[in-house]
């Protein structure tokens, strides 16, 4: 088997550990931007543009948490490292850069 392709049935425990770290970081980021957003909402002199920009940061942080959680679910199900669209193996190099990747390069 090509060393650059991750075998979903044999997910590296280090990758799983890294996903857990990524999840903790993503949740921390979400907590921080949510607190910032709540502060901005309570300030009377905040511009609507600032509220909108911070709301976008909260949405992006939530999406980041969801992506990592989904990657962990795929790892537990034995499908981590397989493209959700075509079923091909996702190259190890892609997973190294985007550990929460759910698609191969061709389907991205």
RAGIVEN-V483637 format. One line per field, one symbol per residue. ss: DSSP state (H for helix, E for strand, C for the rest). psi: psi as a letter, one per 40 degrees, with the letter a starting at -180 (. if undefined). burial: 1 if it has 24 or more other ideal C-beta (glycine too) atoms within 12 Angstrom, else 0. A space follows every 50 residues. Layout:
ss = ???
psi = ???
burial = ???
This chain:
ss = CCCCECCHHHCCHHHHHHHHHHHHHHHHHHHHHHHHHHHHHHCCCCCHHH HHHHHHHHHHHHHHHHHHHHHHHHHHHCCCCECCCCCCECEHHHHHHCCC CCCCCCCC
psi = ihdehhhdefhhdddddddddddddddddddddddddddddehdehiddd ddddddddddddddddddddddddddeeehehhedeeihhiddddddgde heiidde.
burial = 00000101001000110110011001000100100010010000000000 00010001001001101111110110000111100000111101100111 11110000
